[in-house]
């Protein structure tokens, strides 16, 4: 199963990853990070398909997606 890691100290809370996730895996935390923003957090990791869209749209490079040996190829649509 893929896993998502979010560095809450680099996240500025833009919510791009939350809106981009096709599976609604991510949500916004009620906690405030070191930068003074509400950061993104994993809500339901079991729904993650490892598409890496969240990591691609993150302007702060605060998200890593680990696929545990499974490789997904992103195509230009």
PDB file with one MODEL, atoms N, CA, C and O in Angstrom:
MODEL        1
ATOM      1  N   UNK A   1       0.847  -1.169   0.000  1.00  0.00           N
ATOM      2  CA  UNK A   1       0.000   0.000   0.000  1.00  0.00           C
ATOM      3  C   UNK A   1       0.902   1.246   0.000  1.00  0.00           C
ATOM      4  O   UNK A   1       1.871   1.301   0.757  1.00  0.00           O
ATOM      5  N   UNK A   2       0.596   2.238  -0.835  1.00  0.00           N
ATOM      6  CA  UNK A   2       1.387   3.467  -0.873  1.00  0.00           C
ATOM      7  C   UNK A   2       1.258   4.256   0.425  1.00  0.00           C
ATOM      8  O   UNK A   2       0.274   4.129   1.153  1.00  0.00           O
ATOM      9  N   UNK A   3       2.259   5.062   0.693  1.00  0.00           N
ATOM     10  CA  UNK A   3       2.238   5.895   1.884  1.00  0.00           C
ATOM     11  C   UNK A   3       2.595   7.338   1.556  1.00  0.00           C
ATOM     12  O   UNK A   3       3.441   7.594   0.699  1.00  0.00           O
ATOM     13  N   UNK A   4       1.953   8.276   2.233  1.00  0.00           N
ATOM     14  CA  UNK A   4       2.189   9.699   2.026  1.00  0.00           C
ATOM     15  C   UNK A   4       2.824  10.271   3.280  1.00  0.00           C
ATOM     16  O   UNK A   4       2.343  10.047   4.390  1.00  0.00           O
ATOM     17  N   UNK A   5       3.912  11.014   3.095  1.00  0.00           N
ATOM     18  CA  UNK A   5       4.588  11.688   4.196  1.00  0.00           C
ATOM     19  C   UNK A   5       4.551  13.187   3.932  1.00  0.00           C
ATOM     20  O   UNK A   5       4.988  13.642   2.874  1.00  0.00           O
ATOM     21  N   UNK A   6       4.035  13.953   4.881  1.00  0.00           N
ATOM     22  CA  UNK A   6       3.947  15.403   4.740  1.00  0.00           C
ATOM     23  C   UNK A   6       4.822  16.046   5.807  1.00  0.00           C
ATOM     24  O   UNK A   6       4.680  15.760   6.995  1.00  0.00           O
ATOM     25  N   UNK A   7       5.724  16.913   5.374  1.00  0.00           N
ATOM     26  CA  UNK A   7       6.575  17.661   6.299  1.00  0.00           C
ATOM     27  C   UNK A   7       5.807  18.906   6.734  1.00  0.00           C
ATOM     28  O   UNK A   7       5.765  19.899   6.008  1.00  0.00           O
ATOM     29  N   UNK A   8       5.212  18.852   7.899  1.00  0.00           N
ATOM     30  CA  UNK A   8       4.343  19.937   8.368  1.00  0.00           C
ATOM     31  C   UNK A   8       5.104  21.237   8.599  1.00  0.00           C
ATOM     32  O   UNK A   8       4.496  22.308   8.626  1.00  0.00           O
ATOM     33  N   UNK A   9       6.415  21.163   8.764  1.00  0.00           N
ATOM     34  CA  UNK A   9       7.202  22.376   8.969  1.00  0.00           C
ATOM     35  C   UNK A   9       7.524  23.103   7.668  1.00  0.00           C
ATOM     36  O   UNK A   9       7.935  24.263   7.697  1.00  0.00           O
ATOM     37  N   UNK A  10       7.343  22.436   6.521  1.00  0.00           N
ATOM     38  CA  UNK A  10       7.546  23.081   5.228  1.00  0.00           C
ATOM     39  C   UNK A  10       6.228  23.451   4.554  1.00  0.00           C
ATOM     40  O   UNK A  10       6.221  24.257   3.625  1.00  0.00           O
ATOM     41  N   UNK A  11       5.129  22.885   4.998  1.00  0.00           N
ATOM     42  CA  UNK A  11       3.818  23.132   4.393  1.00  0.00           C
ATOM     43  C   UNK A  11       3.326  24.533   4.760  1.00  0.00           C
ATOM     44  O   UNK A  11       3.365  24.927   5.926  1.00  0.00           O
ATOM     45  N   UNK A  12       2.862  25.283   3.754  1.00  0.00           N
ATOM     46  CA  UNK A  12       2.336  26.620   4.018  1.00  0.00           C
ATOM     47  C   UNK A  12       0.806  26.664   3.969  1.00  0.00           C
ATOM     48  O   UNK A  12       0.214  27.741   4.040  1.00  0.00           O
ATOM     49  N   UNK A  13       0.173  25.509   3.849  1.00  0.00           N
ATOM     50  CA  UNK A  13      -1.275  25.439   3.940  1.00  0.00           C
ATOM     51  C   UNK A  13      -2.027  25.963   2.739  1.00  0.00           C
ATOM     52  O   UNK A  13      -3.121  26.505   2.897  1.00  0.00           O
ATOM     53  N   UNK A  14      -1.480  25.822   1.542  1.00  0.00           N
ATOM     54  CA  UNK A  14      -2.136  26.354   0.339  1.00  0.00           C
ATOM     55  C   UNK A  14      -3.329  25.512  -0.102  1.00  0.00           C
ATOM     56  O   UNK A  14      -4.153  25.985  -0.885  1.00  0.00           O
ATOM     57  N   UNK A  15      -3.440  24.280   0.379  1.00  0.00           N
ATOM     58  CA  UNK A  15      -4.522  23.342   0.085  1.00  0.00           C
ATOM     59  C   UNK A  15      -4.544  22.834  -1.350  1.00  0.00           C
ATOM     60  O   UNK A  15      -5.532  22.220  -1.752  1.00  0.00           O
ATOM     61  N   UNK A  16      -3.508  23.058  -2.131  1.00  0.00           N
ATOM     62  CA  UNK A  16      -3.473  22.550  -3.503  1.00  0.00           C
ATOM     63  C   UNK A  16      -3.501  21.025  -3.524  1.00  0.00           C
ATOM     64  O   UNK A  16      -4.168  20.426  -4.368  1.00  0.00           O
ATOM     65  N   UNK A  17      -2.785  20.402  -2.606  1.00  0.00           N
ATOM     66  CA  UNK A  17      -2.734  18.939  -2.554  1.00  0.00           C
ATOM     67  C   UNK A  17      -4.092  18.357  -2.163  1.00  0.00           C
ATOM     68  O   UNK A  17      -4.503  17.322  -2.688  1.00  0.00           O
ATOM     69  N   UNK A  18      -4.776  19.018  -1.252  1.00  0.00           N
ATOM     70  CA  UNK A  18      -6.086  18.545  -0.794  1.00  0.00           C
ATOM     71  C   UNK A  18      -7.080  18.579  -1.946  1.00  0.00           C
ATOM     72  O   UNK A  18      -7.856  17.641  -2.125  1.00  0.00           O
ATOM     73  N   UNK A  19      -7.061  19.647  -2.721  1.00  0.00           N
ATOM     74  CA  UNK A  19      -7.981  19.790  -3.854  1.00  0.00           C
ATOM     75  C   UNK A  19      -7.615  18.883  -5.018  1.00  0.00           C
ATOM     76  O   UNK A  19      -8.491  18.462  -5.773  1.00  0.00           O
ATOM     77  N   UNK A  20      -6.321  18.574  -5.175  1.00  0.00           N
ATOM     78  CA  UNK A  20      -5.866  17.776  -6.310  1.00  0.00           C
ATOM     79  C   UNK A  20      -6.026  16.273  -6.102  1.00  0.00           C
ATOM     80  O   UNK A  20      -6.064  15.525  -7.078  1.00  0.00           O
ATOM     81  N   UNK A  21      -6.119  15.822  -4.876  1.00  0.00           N
ATOM     82  CA  UNK A  21      -6.169  14.386  -4.588  1.00  0.00           C
ATOM     83  C   UNK A  21      -7.474  13.772  -5.092  1.00  0.00           C
ATOM     84  O   UNK A  21      -8.552  14.174  -4.655  1.00  0.00           O
ATOM     85  N   UNK A  22      -7.388  12.797  -6.011  1.00  0.00           N
ATOM     86  CA  UNK A  22      -8.610  12.188  -6.546  1.00  0.00           C
ATOM     87  C   UNK A  22      -9.331  11.276  -5.552  1.00  0.00           C
ATOM     88  O   UNK A  22     -10.503  10.955  -5.747  1.00  0.00           O
ATOM     89  N   UNK A  23      -8.643  10.857  -4.492  1.00  0.00           N
ATOM     90  CA  UNK A  23      -9.213   9.925  -3.523  1.00  0.00           C
ATOM     91  C   UNK A  23      -9.594  10.590  -2.198  1.00  0.00           C
ATOM     92  O   UNK A  23     -10.037   9.900  -1.280  1.00  0.00           O
ATOM     93  N   UNK A  24      -9.434  11.896  -2.077  1.00  0.00           N
ATOM     94  CA  UNK A  24      -9.674  12.636  -0.835  1.00  0.00           C
ATOM     95  C   UNK A  24      -8.926  12.017   0.346  1.00  0.00           C
ATOM     96  O   UNK A  24      -9.497  11.780   1.410  1.00  0.00           O
ATOM     97  N   UNK A  25      -7.641  11.765   0.131  1.00  0.00           N
ATOM     98  CA  UNK A  25      -6.785  11.168   1.151  1.00  0.00           C
ATOM     99  C   UNK A  25      -6.287  12.229   2.128  1.00  0.00           C
ATOM    100  O   UNK A  25      -6.033  11.927   3.294  1.00  0.00           O
ATOM    101  N   UNK A  26      -6.146  13.471   1.662  1.00  0.00           N
ATOM    102  CA  UNK A  26      -5.569  14.538   2.467  1.00  0.00           C
ATOM    103  C   UNK A  26      -6.625  15.518   2.953  1.00  0.00           C
ATOM    104  O   UNK A  26      -7.683  15.672   2.343  1.00  0.00           O
ATOM    105  N   UNK A  27      -6.318  16.171   4.055  1.00  0.00           N
ATOM    106  CA  UNK A  27      -7.178  17.203   4.619  1.00  0.00           C
ATOM    107  C   UNK A  27      -6.309  18.218   5.344  1.00  0.00           C
ATOM    108  O   UNK A  27      -5.095  18.043   5.450  1.00  0.00           O
ATOM    109  N   UNK A  28      -6.924  19.264   5.835  1.00  0.00           N
ATOM    110  CA  UNK A  28      -6.178  20.299   6.552  1.00  0.00           C
ATOM    111  C   UNK A  28      -6.247  20.036   8.056  1.00  0.00           C
ATOM    112  O   UNK A  28      -7.296  19.682   8.595  1.00  0.00           O
ATOM    113  N   UNK A  29      -5.120  20.216   8.709  1.00  0.00           N
ATOM    114  CA  UNK A  29      -5.010  19.994  10.149  1.00  0.00           C
ATOM    115  C   UNK A  29      -5.639  21.157  10.919  1.00  0.00           C
ATOM    116  O   UNK A  29      -5.784  22.260  10.393  1.00  0.00           O
ATOM    117  N   UNK A  30      -5.998  20.897  12.137  1.00  0.00           N
ATOM    118  CA  UNK A  30      -6.483  21.947  13.021  1.00  0.00           C
ATOM    119  C   UNK A  30      -5.333  22.517  13.857  1.00  0.00           C
ATOM    120  O   UNK A  30      -5.527  23.443  14.644  1.00  0.00           O
ATOM    121  N   UNK A  31      -4.132  21.950  13.674  1.00  0.00           N
ATOM    122  CA  UNK A  31      -2.918  22.409  14.341  1.00  0.00           C
ATOM    123  C   UNK A  31      -2.199  23.420  13.444  1.00  0.00           C
ATOM    124  O   UNK A  31      -2.419  23.446  12.233  1.00  0.00           O
ATOM    125  N   UNK A  32      -1.355  24.234  14.030  1.00  0.00           N
ATOM    126  CA  UNK A  32      -0.578  25.210  13.279  1.00  0.00           C
ATOM    127  C   UNK A  32       0.886  24.784  13.293  1.00  0.00           C
ATOM    128  O   UNK A  32       1.432  24.441  14.341  1.00  0.00           O
ATOM    129  N   UNK A  33       1.524  24.810  12.102  1.00  0.00           N
ATOM    130  CA  UNK A  33       2.928  24.434  11.978  1.00  0.00           C
ATOM    131  C   UNK A  33       3.857  25.572  12.358  1.00  0.00           C
ATOM    132  O   UNK A  33       3.411  26.623  12.817  1.00  0.00           O
ATOM    133  N   UNK A  34       5.159  25.356  12.164  1.00  0.00           N
ATOM    134  CA  UNK A  34       6.161  26.350  12.529  1.00  0.00           C
ATOM    135  C   UNK A  34       6.064  27.637  11.715  1.00  0.00           C
ATOM    136  O   UNK A  34       6.441  28.706  12.193  1.00  0.00           O
ATOM    137  N   UNK A  35       5.557  27.537  10.483  1.00  0.00           N
ATOM    138  CA  UNK A  35       5.420  28.725   9.649  1.00  0.00           C
ATOM    139  C   UNK A  35       4.178  29.545   9.993  1.00  0.00           C
ATOM    140  O   UNK A  35       3.985  30.636   9.456  1.00  0.00           O
ATOM    141  N   UNK A  36       3.345  29.028  10.876  1.00  0.00           N
ATOM    142  CA  UNK A  36       2.148  29.758  11.279  1.00  0.00           C
ATOM    143  C   UNK A  36       0.928  29.459  10.437  1.00  0.00           C
ATOM    144  O   UNK A  36      -0.030  30.231  10.447  1.00  0.00           O
ATOM    145  N   UNK A  37       0.941  28.348   9.704  1.00  0.00           N
ATOM    146  CA  UNK A  37      -0.175  27.965   8.843  1.00  0.00           C
ATOM    147  C   UNK A  37      -0.763  26.641   9.306  1.00  0.00           C
ATOM    148  O   UNK A  37      -0.088  25.835   9.946  1.00  0.00           O
ATOM    149  N   UNK A  38      -2.026  26.430   8.973  1.00  0.00           N
ATOM    150  CA  UNK A  38      -2.615  25.106   9.134  1.00  0.00           C
ATOM    151  C   UNK A  38      -2.027  24.252   8.018  1.00  0.00           C
ATOM    152  O   UNK A  38      -2.090  24.640   6.851  1.00  0.00           O
ATOM    153  N   UNK A  39      -1.467  23.119   8.347  1.00  0.00           N
ATOM    154  CA  UNK A  39      -0.786  22.289   7.361  1.00  0.00           C
ATOM    155  C   UNK A  39      -1.668  21.130   6.903  1.00  0.00           C
ATOM    156  O   UNK A  39      -2.643  20.770   7.562  1.00  0.00           O
ATOM    157  N   UNK A  40      -1.303  20.557   5.758  1.00  0.00           N
ATOM    158  CA  UNK A  40      -2.017  19.390   5.229  1.00  0.00           C
ATOM    159  C   UNK A  40      -1.631  18.159   6.041  1.00  0.00           C
ATOM    160  O   UNK A  40      -0.513  18.055   6.545  1.00  0.00           O
ATOM    161  N   UNK A  41      -2.571  17.233   6.157  1.00  0.00           N
ATOM    162  CA  UNK A  41      -2.300  15.990   6.867  1.00  0.00           C
ATOM    163  C   UNK A  41      -3.029  14.838   6.194  1.00  0.00           C
ATOM    164  O   UNK A  41      -3.974  15.042   5.432  1.00  0.00           O
ATOM    165  N   UNK A  42      -2.581  13.643   6.484  1.00  0.00           N
ATOM    166  CA  UNK A  42      -3.177  12.431   5.947  1.00  0.00           C
ATOM    167  C   UNK A  42      -4.460  12.130   6.711  1.00  0.00           C
ATOM    168  O   UNK A  42      -4.448  12.015   7.937  1.00  0.00           O
ATOM    169  N   UNK A  43      -5.566  12.004   5.982  1.00  0.00           N
ATOM    170  CA  UNK A  43      -6.857  11.732   6.620  1.00  0.00           C
ATOM    171  C   UNK A  43      -7.186  10.244   6.562  1.00  0.00           C
ATOM    172  O   UNK A  43      -7.544   9.640   7.573  1.00  0.00           O
ATOM    173  N   UNK A  44      -7.063   9.658   5.371  1.00  0.00           N
ATOM    174  CA  UNK A  44      -7.376   8.240   5.202  1.00  0.00           C
ATOM    175  C   UNK A  44      -6.356   7.615   4.261  1.00  0.00           C
ATOM    176  O   UNK A  44      -6.585   7.534   3.054  1.00  0.00           O
ATOM    177  N   UNK A  45      -5.237   7.176   4.809  1.00  0.00           N
ATOM    178  CA  UNK A  45      -4.151   6.615   4.020  1.00  0.00           C
ATOM    179  C   UNK A  45      -4.491   5.327   3.299  1.00  0.00           C
ATOM    180  O   UNK A  45      -3.823   4.978   2.326  1.00  0.00           O
ATOM    181  N   UNK A  46      -5.507   4.614   3.745  1.00  0.00           N
ATOM    182  CA  UNK A  46      -5.876   3.353   3.103  1.00  0.00           C
ATOM    183  C   UNK A  46      -6.474   3.566   1.715  1.00  0.00           C
ATOM    184  O   UNK A  46      -6.528   2.631   0.916  1.00  0.00           O
ATOM    185  N   UNK A  47      -6.922   4.780   1.423  1.00  0.00           N
ATOM    186  CA  UNK A  47      -7.511   5.082   0.111  1.00  0.00           C
ATOM    187  C   UNK A  47      -6.476   5.511  -0.924  1.00  0.00           C
ATOM    188  O   UNK A  47      -6.802   5.633  -2.105  1.00  0.00           O
ATOM    189  N   UNK A  48      -5.231   5.741  -0.498  1.00  0.00           N
ATOM    190  CA  UNK A  48      -4.190   6.252  -1.389  1.00  0.00           C
ATOM    191  C   UNK A  48      -3.860   5.231  -2.474  1.00  0.00           C
ATOM    192  O   UNK A  48      -3.659   4.051  -2.189  1.00  0.00           O
ATOM    193  N   UNK A  49      -3.806   5.698  -3.724  1.00  0.00           N
ATOM    194  CA  UNK A  49      -3.475   4.835  -4.858  1.00  0.00           C
ATOM    195  C   UNK A  49      -2.058   5.074  -5.365  1.00  0.00           C
ATOM    196  O   UNK A  49      -1.625   4.426  -6.318  1.00  0.00           O
ATOM    197  N   UNK A  50      -1.328   6.002  -4.735  1.00  0.00           N
ATOM    198  CA  UNK A  50       0.056   6.261  -5.112  1.00  0.00           C
ATOM    199  C   UNK A  50       0.220   7.043  -6.398  1.00  0.00           C
ATOM    200  O   UNK A  50       1.241   6.895  -7.070  1.00  0.00           O
ATOM    201  N   UNK A  51      -0.736   7.863  -6.765  1.00  0.00           N
ATOM    202  CA  UNK A  51      -0.672   8.594  -8.032  1.00  0.00           C
ATOM    203  C   UNK A  51       0.327   9.746  -8.008  1.00  0.00           C
ATOM    204  O   UNK A  51       0.746  10.216  -9.066  1.00  0.00           O
ATOM    205  N   UNK A  52       0.711  10.204  -6.833  1.00  0.00           N
ATOM    206  CA  UNK A  52       1.701  11.267  -6.623  1.00  0.00           C
ATOM    207  C   UNK A  52       1.244  12.649  -7.088  1.00  0.00           C
ATOM    208  O   UNK A  52       2.071  13.555  -7.194  1.00  0.00           O
ATOM    209  N   UNK A  53      -0.014  12.833  -7.361  1.00  0.00           N
ATOM    210  CA  UNK A  53      -0.493  14.144  -7.787  1.00  0.00           C
ATOM    211  C   UNK A  53      -0.283  15.170  -6.683  1.00  0.00           C
ATOM    212  O   UNK A  53       0.069  16.316  -6.962  1.00  0.00           O
ATOM    213  N   UNK A  54      -0.494  14.774  -5.446  1.00  0.00           N
ATOM    214  CA  UNK A  54      -0.299  15.694  -4.327  1.00  0.00           C
ATOM    215  C   UNK A  54       1.136  16.203  -4.269  1.00  0.00           C
ATOM    216  O   UNK A  54       1.365  17.388  -4.029  1.00  0.00           O
ATOM    217  N   UNK A  55       2.098  15.317  -4.485  1.00  0.00           N
ATOM    218  CA  UNK A  55       3.508  15.705  -4.446  1.00  0.00           C
ATOM    219  C   UNK A  55       3.876  16.596  -5.627  1.00  0.00           C
ATOM    220  O   UNK A  55       4.717  17.486  -5.496  1.00  0.00           O
ATOM    221  N   UNK A  56       3.259  16.366  -6.766  1.00  0.00           N
ATOM    222  CA  UNK A  56       3.560  17.155  -7.960  1.00  0.00           C
ATOM    223  C   UNK A  56       3.044  18.585  -7.819  1.00  0.00           C
ATOM    224  O   UNK A  56       3.728  19.525  -8.225  1.00  0.00           O
ATOM    225  N   UNK A  57       1.852  18.766  -7.253  1.00  0.00           N
ATOM    226  CA  UNK A  57       1.266  20.111  -7.157  1.00  0.00           C
ATOM    227  C   UNK A  57       1.779  20.901  -5.962  1.00  0.00           C
ATOM    228  O   UNK A  57       1.525  22.103  -5.885  1.00  0.00           O
ATOM    229  N   UNK A  58       2.487  20.281  -5.033  1.00  0.00           N
ATOM    230  CA  UNK A  58       2.961  20.977  -3.831  1.00  0.00           C
ATOM    231  C   UNK A  58       4.083  21.960  -4.182  1.00  0.00           C
ATOM    232  O   UNK A  58       5.158  21.531  -4.600  1.00  0.00           O
ATOM    233  N   UNK A  59       3.855  23.269  -4.022  1.00  0.00           N
ATOM    234  CA  UNK A  59       4.891  24.243  -4.367  1.00  0.00           C
ATOM    235  C   UNK A  59       6.054  24.267  -3.374  1.00  0.00           C
ATOM    236  O   UNK A  59       7.115  24.804  -3.690  1.00  0.00           O
ATOM    237  N   UNK A  60       5.876  23.704  -2.199  1.00  0.00           N
ATOM    238  CA  UNK A  60       6.918  23.709  -1.176  1.00  0.00           C
ATOM    239  C   UNK A  60       7.685  22.397  -1.088  1.00  0.00           C
ATOM    240  O   UNK A  60       8.575  22.262  -0.248  1.00  0.00           O
ATOM    241  N   UNK A  61       7.360  21.438  -1.930  1.00  0.00           N
ATOM    242  CA  UNK A  61       7.977  20.118  -1.932  1.00  0.00           C
ATOM    243  C   UNK A  61       7.951  19.520  -0.527  1.00  0.00           C
ATOM    244  O   UNK A  61       8.956  19.011  -0.030  1.00  0.00           O
ATOM    245  N   UNK A  62       6.791  19.593   0.092  1.00  0.00           N
ATOM    246  CA  UNK A  62       6.623  19.116   1.459  1.00  0.00           C
ATOM    247  C   UNK A  62       6.012  17.718   1.516  1.00  0.00           C
ATOM    248  O   UNK A  62       5.802  17.183   2.605  1.00  0.00           O
ATOM    249  N   UNK A  63       5.723  17.113   0.349  1.00  0.00           N
ATOM    250  CA  UNK A  63       5.039  15.822   0.316  1.00  0.00           C
ATOM    251  C   UNK A  63       5.889  14.791  -0.413  1.00  0.00           C
ATOM    252  O   UNK A  63       6.427  15.052  -1.488  1.00  0.00           O
ATOM    253  N   UNK A  64       5.997  13.611   0.199  1.00  0.00           N
ATOM    254  CA  UNK A  64       6.650  12.461  -0.424  1.00  0.00           C
ATOM    255  C   UNK A  64       5.651  11.324  -0.472  1.00  0.00           C
ATOM    256  O   UNK A  64       4.907  11.096   0.482  1.00  0.00           O
ATOM    257  N   UNK A  65       5.637  10.610  -1.589  1.00  0.00           N
ATOM    258  CA  UNK A  65       4.767   9.439  -1.733  1.00  0.00           C
ATOM    259  C   UNK A  65       5.656   8.222  -1.919  1.00  0.00           C
ATOM    260  O   UNK A  65       6.468   8.173  -2.843  1.00  0.00           O
ATOM    261  N   UNK A  66       5.503   7.250  -1.047  1.00  0.00           N
ATOM    262  CA  UNK A  66       6.263   6.007  -1.110  1.00  0.00           C
ATOM    263  C   UNK A  66       5.334   4.914  -1.612  1.00  0.00           C
ATOM    264  O   UNK A  66       4.263   4.695  -1.045  1.00  0.00           O
ATOM    265  N   UNK A  67       5.744   4.222  -2.682  1.00  0.00           N
ATOM    266  CA  UNK A  67       4.863   3.221  -3.277  1.00  0.00           C
ATOM    267  C   UNK A  67       5.266   1.789  -2.953  1.00  0.00           C
ATOM    268  O   UNK A  67       4.593   0.853  -3.386  1.00  0.00           O
ATOM    269  N   UNK A  68       6.345   1.597  -2.203  1.00  0.00           N
ATOM    270  CA  UNK A  68       6.770   0.269  -1.750  1.00  0.00           C
ATOM    271  C   UNK A  68       6.941  -0.721  -2.899  1.00  0.00           C
ATOM    272  O   UNK A  68       6.397  -1.826  -2.866  1.00  0.00           O
ATOM    273  N   UNK A  69       7.698  -0.316  -3.912  1.00  0.00           N
ATOM    274  CA  UNK A  69       7.994  -1.212  -5.022  1.00  0.00           C
ATOM    275  C   UNK A  69       7.035  -1.118  -6.186  1.00  0.00           C
ATOM    276  O   UNK A  69       7.365  -1.569  -7.283  1.00  0.00           O
ATOM    277  N   UNK A  70       5.872  -0.554  -5.993  1.00  0.00           N
ATOM    278  CA  UNK A  70       4.921  -0.402  -7.079  1.00  0.00           C
ATOM    279  C   UNK A  70       5.240   0.889  -7.811  1.00  0.00           C
ATOM    280  O   UNK A  70       5.396   1.939  -7.189  1.00  0.00           O
ATOM    281  N   UNK A  71       5.337   0.814  -9.111  1.00  0.00           N
ATOM    282  CA  UNK A  71       5.668   2.000  -9.893  1.00  0.00           C
ATOM    283  C   UNK A  71       4.480   2.378 -10.758  1.00  0.00           C
ATOM    284  O   UNK A  71       3.980   1.566 -11.536  1.00  0.00           O
ATOM    285  N   UNK A  72       4.036   3.614 -10.617  1.00  0.00           N
ATOM    286  CA  UNK A  72       2.965   4.130 -11.440  1.00  0.00           C
ATOM    287  C   UNK A  72       3.562   5.132 -12.416  1.00  0.00           C
ATOM    288  O   UNK A  72       4.374   5.973 -12.030  1.00  0.00           O
ATOM    289  N   UNK A  73       3.165   5.043 -13.672  1.00  0.00           N
ATOM    290  CA  UNK A  73       3.668   5.952 -14.675  1.00  0.00           C
ATOM    291  C   UNK A  73       2.592   6.995 -14.944  1.00  0.00           C
ATOM    292  O   UNK A  73       1.443   6.659 -15.232  1.00  0.00           O
ATOM    293  N   UNK A  74       2.979   8.269 -14.848  1.00  0.00           N
ATOM    294  CA  UNK A  74       2.047   9.342 -15.134  1.00  0.00           C
ATOM    295  C   UNK A  74       2.096   9.665 -16.618  1.00  0.00           C
ATOM    296  O   UNK A  74       3.177   9.853 -17.177  1.00  0.00           O
ATOM    297  N   UNK A  75       0.958   9.731 -17.250  1.00  0.00           N
ATOM    298  CA  UNK A  75       0.887   9.998 -18.680  1.00  0.00           C
ATOM    299  C   UNK A  75       0.416  11.420 -18.927  1.00  0.00           C
ATOM    300  O   UNK A  75      -0.311  11.982 -18.108  1.00  0.00           O
ATOM    301  N   UNK A  76       0.820  12.008 -20.045  1.00  0.00           N
ATOM    302  CA  UNK A  76       0.298  13.298 -20.474  1.00  0.00           C
ATOM    303  C   UNK A  76      -1.060  13.065 -21.113  1.00  0.00           C
ATOM    304  O   UNK A  76      -1.167  12.320 -22.087  1.00  0.00           O
ATOM    305  N   UNK A  77      -2.083  13.685 -20.583  1.00  0.00           N
ATOM    306  CA  UNK A  77      -3.421  13.474 -21.119  1.00  0.00           C
ATOM    307  C   UNK A  77      -3.798  14.580 -22.065  1.00  0.00           C
ATOM    308  O   UNK A  77      -4.897  14.571 -22.618  1.00  0.00           O
TER     309      UNK A  77
ENDMDL
END
